[in-house]
């Protein structure tokens, strides 16, 4: 990995652009998963820039509430008896989040049969923990970026072969590098068992290179589809800039040659190499020299000499791609799409890409570009420009209401019905970035079911008592609704108060005493179109 350990340069400061009166809810809804009461209390003592800097340097030692909840988490597991195992029906502690690859691959040891539920358990634990962290982690921006990078480097963990090692992918790759250096992250992803399996590179060998990983590496992980120029050129020298060694885009020849560069990048899965030579069965990355194509190559107009030392070919491809201008633009655009709006300005994208390039050797390269985007005038002016995805909608509702929350598989399944199958998007491109995908008629119906189910504990997530949560014994419907609008939206909205009470046929002066009436009001407030935006 090539990122340097030079002393970090300071963030580009834009404090003068931050308005003190900026709504706190806007910040938490767009750089986190909604405003939680503890965060609001802490925020009162911080300027937004101080909060942003703190979020970009998370310390797990200061996240005791979330850590405690993870340690106390119990997830049910149930399955019937078979000839190979007894019936199981228990509430089991989390056991795989910090597991090493050897422990995880032992679940599929030769000669040992396991139920489907046991083999899915590693993926389920990561998904449940993700929901819990989205609600309770102090480091909200990190959780947003973990979600972003999981989507960017998407693998389908619902596939048992990929999901088995998924805790390692989540912990040691996505979480470890989500605020770090992209070049380091890119190599960690390339060597991960989950990605090697998902895009078939573990089977790529000299004479029969598999192009799946190489193609997605160019198209989805680095340079992007807009840099694909094969419809215009079919010879590498024709690509603009190629004769000078700086091609503006890539063509199929680059993909084919890159696939050859990654031959021999495999998984230690017990496969026989030749004769008596067998790979260990550890589930870790393995490089097999005899499977590597050692002959000369040419990628992005760069000549690769034959018979290079181990893994040099693949690492050279990663160097070329991570430093390419198209990669900087593509990743700047994706982060702007996630954090700012569905149509960020080209000026913001270009200036963010410049920050990315200037910091490409810094260990906190990603954090620096996120800081730049989050403190830009365009970010500050774009409240309500993004649609909450089911994970964001769920977490913002739970954080806003403040009820004692326990994540469940039933909740995960409902979010999948709303279009977000946590860690289960089937294709390498990840969930769509733009709002139109999330706002279809069925998707909206599923959003309402999600909110209603949370409020009424249909998914087993916990009991919500909206009256007790605002410490109110006697409160009129009007005051109660106003109170909850302020709590969920961070601002008054008399129009919404009138609309909800009229729709529910409540007199504003009627005292709210029944918990079901209170739940109905809070549920309708969260179903409103305004609440679906952030």
C-alpha positions, 0 to 999 in steps of 0.5 A: 500500500502506497499512502505515506505517513507524512504529517497530516495537513490541516483541514481546509477551514470554512468556519466563516461559511457556517451560520450559528443559527443553522438548524441542528436537526439539519446537521444530524439528518444529513451527516448522521441518522437523525437528531437524538436527545443526547446528541442535541444536549452535547451539541449545545456546547459545540460549534458545528465545525467543532462537532464536524472535526470531532466526528471525523476523528472518532474514538470508540472509547468515547462510545460507551453507550453503543458499546454497552448495547452491543455487548448486551445484545441478544439475537434470537435463532430458531430452527428445527431438529434434523439428523445432523443437529438438535432443534434450537430456540434461544436468545444468543449473544453476538459472537461473530462481530470480532471473529477472525477468519479461521473461526468463521470458516470453521462453520463450514468445515468439511464433514460438518453440517450446519443449519441455514440459520447458523450459516447466515448468522455472521451476516445477520449479526453485522446487519443487526449491529449496523441498525443498532449503531445507526441509532446509538453510536455517538459517531454518526458521521462514521456510520453514514460513511460506513453505509456509503462505502458498503454501497460503493464496494457492494457485495451480496452478503445474503449469499452464504459463500460471501456472508460467512466472512462478512464480519471481517469485511465490515470490521477490518475493511469498510469500518477501518478505512471509511475515513482513511486513505482510499488507496489503502482501502482499495487494496484491502477490498481487493484482498478481502475474501468477500470481494474475491468471492463475490467478483470471482477473482479467487478463481482467476489464473494465468491462461484463464483470467476472470474479468469480473473484478477488473471490470468493476474495479474500473467501472464502479470502484474507481474511474466510473462508467463515464470514463469508459471510452470503448464506444469511441476507441478500440486501441489504447493509443487512440484514447486522448492523453494515452500517447503521453502516458495519461489517458483520460479514460479506459477501454476494454483492453485496460480491463483485460490487462488488469485482469491478468495483473490480478491472477493469483490473488486468491483465498486460502480455502484448502484448494490444491495448488499442485501435487502435494501443495495445498492452500491452508484453510484459513479464509484469509487472502492468499497469493499463489505465484504459480497462478499468476500471469507473469508476462508483460502487460499494459494498463492505462498506457503504462507498460508492465515489465514481465516477471515482476516480484509478487503482487507488484502487477496488481498493486501497480494497477491499484496505484494507477487507478487510485491516482487517476483524475477520473477517479477523483472526479467520480468519488467526489461526485458520489460523495456529493450525491450522498451528502448534498443533493441528487444534482450537485453542481459541477463546481463543487464536484471539481473543487472536492476532487481537487481536495481529494487529489491534493490529499491522496497520500494522506492517511485521512484523505477521505475525511478531508474531502468529507470535511470540505463537502460538509462545510461548503455553501452548497451543502449548507443551502441544500436542506431537504434535497435528499430522500431518506432511505429506509435505514435513515428513516428508521434510525431518524424516527427511533433517535427522534422519539427516543424509545428504547430500541432493539433491532430485529430481523423482522425490521430488516425484512421490512426495510428490504420491502421498502427497497433497501435490503441491508447488505443484500443488493444483488448486483455490484453497483449497490443501491441507487443513489438518487431519490426517484428509486426511493419514492415509487408508490410501493416504496412509499407504502412500505415506508408508512408500514415501517413507521407504523410498525416501529410505533406499534412494536410490530417488529419487536423493536420496543414499546413507544409511549409518546406521552411518557417520552415527553414527560407529559401527563396532561397535554392538549392535542394541539400542544402535544402535536406541536411538541412532537413536531419540534422534537421530530423536525426541530422547528415549528410547523403550524400547518402540519399541526392543523393538517394532522389534527384535522385528518385525525378528527381531533379538537386541538383543545382535547386532552390526549390521554390514550397511548394509541391516540398519541401514537397515531399523531406521532406516526402521522407526523413521521409519515408526512412528506417533509419527514421523508427528506433530509 
